[in-house]
Amino acid sequence: MLLSVRTQSKTISRGLSQWARVVALGGMAAAALLAQQPASRIIFADNFTPGPSPLWNNYAGLWTTSGGQYYAQVPNNTPLTYTGLPFILADYTLTVTTVDGDGGIWLRSDENDPYADYLLLVIGGDGYGDGLRGGTAGTSIYFATASQSVINQVDNVFTPGDTYTITVTARGSTYSVYINGSTTPLDTIVYSSFPVGQVGLYDDQPNTTTGGGFGTPTTFSSFSITGMAVPPVISALSPDSGAVGTKVKITGANIQLATAVSFSGTPAKFIQEYPSTEIVAIVPDLATTGPVEVTTQIGTATSKTSFTVLP
């Protein structure tokens, strides 16, 4: 395997360009792996010790860790707190352990604007009173979208403050939720308008731990996901021309964990830092005008436009 992270022995080995500088995925206690078979499968796991994997984008909520628990320092519903992973997935299975307060899981979100379109699984709701979180505060589970706040609510599921393991399967347009290893889904929804997207975590529980409010704080631990990734795509090169030695910023989708970059077939040195999805590559000696390619363990992305090598 070109990239591996071993959390037990706390060693990291990387078969990247000798010049590539890639932030360790989760330091000593998280794993982010791309399996080689099948080529498009992504496996990611994080136990949030001593901190979260840098692949989490911490989009809103100032997410942090303490004692292996991941939570938003500023939980909020306006805007919705969001920390997501950069992989654009189709079918997947996700498992996370959570202390029930008022949080949830982003099952689908737009990589360019997570609030533009999404499918959100809301878990619990503590201290708000009946009706304000779609029903029985602290015990319910339901789905929500950008246009509909409560879908398929099930009450009397949780006890606020207790710990639960939530598993979600996404198969085509069908999403099923399982609790504590049960093989019978607690709730299921068919949502066909958003077939691929990113996943993440949500937290809207003000509490004494984070400085205000009351009730049980929502925290997450032992997160894992296995899914089928959308093939990598290069969307832009900046600049799109330059001499040997020029630094070129490559942007795109699912180009994280790159193992190689080339200019018209000539290998290039590159840098990739997280949570950014960008790659910075250096135009190599002997490069000629042609497409740029980024290779990952889920496939190879080829730029639609050529990079022009200047004298």
N, C-alpha and C positions, 0 to 999 in steps of 0.2 A: 504494500500500500504506500502511496506516495506521501500521505500525510497521516500521522497517527498521534493521538494524545492518550497517554496512559495515566489515569488519575491515581491508581494505587501506588505505583512506584514514583509518581510525580516526575516523570521524565517525558520530554517532548522531542520527537524527531520529525524533521521536515525535509522532503525531497524537492525543495524549491531552488530557484536560481540562487547562486552563491551571493548575489547582491541583494536579493529580496529580503525585506524586513517586514515580517508579519507578526502582529501582536498575538501572543499565546491565547488560545481560545479557552477562556475560563481559568487561566492561571493553573494552579495546581489541583483544582478541585472540580473542573467542569470539562466535559468532553464535547467536541463538535466534530463529527466524522462524516465523510462521504464514502459510502460503501461502493465497491467497484462493480458489484453485480446485484441487480441490473444497473445499467449505467446511469439511469436517471433517479435512483433512490437516494434520498437524503436521510441520514440518521443524526439526530442532535440530542444531547442530554446535558443537563446542568443541575448540580446539587447546591449551587450558590455559596460554595465555601472555597476560599475565604471571601470571594466576591462573585458577581455575576460574570458570565461570559461577555466579552466586549462585542459580541454579535448582537446583543440586545441594544435597540436604538434609543431607549429612554426618551421617547418622543415628548411625553407630557406627564408630569407628576413627580419629577425628581426621584426616580426609583433608586433604592439602595438595598444593602443586605446587612443582616445582623444575625449571627448564630445560625447561618444556613437558611435564614428566612428572607425572602425577597418581597419588598413592599414599596408603595409610593409614599414618600415623605409628605407630599401634598396631594392627598386623594381628593378627587373632585369629579363632578358630573358636568361642569361647564367651564372649560371643555372637558370631555371625557379623558380620564387618564389612559395613557397608552404606552406600552413598551412592547416592541415587536421584533421578530426575527426577519432577516432580509430575504429568506428563501420564498420564491413564488411557487406554491404547491397546488397540485390537483388533489387526488385522493391521499388521505393520511390517517394515522392513528396518533392521538395525543393523550398523554397522561400527566396529571399534575396533582400534587398533594397541597391542600389549602386549609387554613384555619378559617372557618365560616364567619364572615362579617358582612360585607357587602362588596363583592368583587365579581370577577368573571373572566371569561376567555374570549378573545377576539378570534372567531373561527374563520372569518374571511375579512380582509381589509385591503384597500387599494394601496399599492406601494408608493404611489405619488401623493395621495391625500387620503389617509386612513379614515377620515370622517365623510368623504364623499359617498362612499358605498361600503357597507359592511354587514356582517352577520355576527352578533354578539350574544354569547351565552352568559346570562346574569345569574350569579349564585348568591343567594341569601339577601340580606338587606336588614341591618340591625340598627334599632334606635330611631327609625323614621316614623313609626306608627302605621297602622293599617291603612292601605290605600295609596300611600305615597311612593311605594316601590312596587306597584302593580298588585298588591295584595297583602298577605300576611307577612309582616316585616320579620326578616331574619330566618324564615323557614322555606322560602319559595325558590323555585328555579324556573327560568323562562328564557326565551329567545327574544332578541330585539334587532331591528334594522334601522337604517337611516330614516325610513318613512313610517315605521310602526314600532312603538315603544314596548309593547308586551305581546308576545305570541306564545301560545301553548304553555301557559303557566301551570305548574304543579305545586300545590301548597303542602305544608307540613312534611317537608323533606329533611330539613336541617335543624340542628340545635346550635344557636349562635355560640361561638367559642370552641366548638368541637372541631376535630380534624377529620377531613374526608379526602379520599382519593377519587378524582374525577377522570374518567376516560371518555374521550369523544372519538367516534369514527366518522370520517367524511368519505362517502362512497358515491361518486357522481353528485347528484343534487340532494342526497339523503344524509342527514346528520343525526346520529344517535348518541345519547348520553347514558353512561353507566356509572354507578357509584359503588365504591369499595369492593371492586372485583366481581360484582354481579354480572351474570351473563344475560340478564333480561334488561332491556333499555328502560330507563326511567322516563325518558322523553325523546321524541323524534320529530324532526321537521323536514319537509321537502322544500328546498329553496334553490331554484334553478337560475335565478337572474345573475348570479355571481359565481361562475364555475371554478375560478382559480383566484388565488390571492395569498396574502401573508397571514400569519397567525401571531397572537400576542396575548398580553395579560392586561386586566382592567381592575381598578381599585377605587371605590367611592365610599369609603368608610371613615368619616372623621372620628378620631378617637383620642384618648388621653396620651397614647404613645407618641402620636405625631403632633401633639400640641393643642388640640382643641376637640370639642365634641365629647361624645361618650360612647360606650359600647365596646364591642370586641373588634380589635384591628384585624383586617384581612391580611394574610401573608401567604406566600407560595413557597413550595420547596419541591425537590425531586421532580423536576420537569423533564419530560422526554417526548420526542416526536419522531415518527418514521413516516415518510411520505414520498410521493412521486413528484419530482420537480419539473417545472416547465423548462424546456431546453434553454441554455444560456443565449443571450442576444446582446450584441453591441449596438448601442443607439447613437453614439457620437464619439468623434475623435477631436481633441482640441490641443494644439492646432491640427489641421489635416494635411500640413506640409511642413517640411523642415529638413535641415542637414543632419548628417550623422552626429549623434550626441544630443539631439533635441529631446527634451522631456515632453511626452505626449500623455495627456489625460484621457483615459478610456472609461466611458460610462456605459452602463447597460443593466440588464436584469440577469440574476442568477450567475454572475461572474465572480462571486465570492469564492475564496479558497482556490484561487487560480494556481495551476501547477506549471504553466508555460505561457509565454507571450511571444509572438513572432511577427515580423514585418515581411510580407511576401515570402514567407517560408524561412526567413533567417531568425534564429532565436535571439530574444532581447532580454536584457536585465529589467527587473520591474520591482516596484514597491506596492504593497497593498496593506492598508491599515484599517482597522475596524473601529466603529461600526460603519464607516463609509463604504459605499459600494463601488467606489472608483478605484482604478488602477493607474499608476503613473509608470510608464515604460520609457526607456531610452532607445532612440533609434540606433540600431547596431551598425557596426562596420559591415560593409558588403551588402547592406540593405538596398533593395531596388524598389521602385514604385510598384505598389500593389496593395492588396487587402491586408488588414491586420487581423490576427487570430488570437483568441484567448482560449486556452484549454483548461477545463476543470474535469473533475471526475464524474460529472453528469453530462459531459459533452463538450463540443468545441463551437465557439461563436466566431463568425466571420463578419467583418465590417462590410456593410453594403457599398460603401464608397472606398476608393483607394486612398492610401496615404502617399503623397507625392514626395519623393526624396529629392531634395535640392542639392546642388553641387556645393 
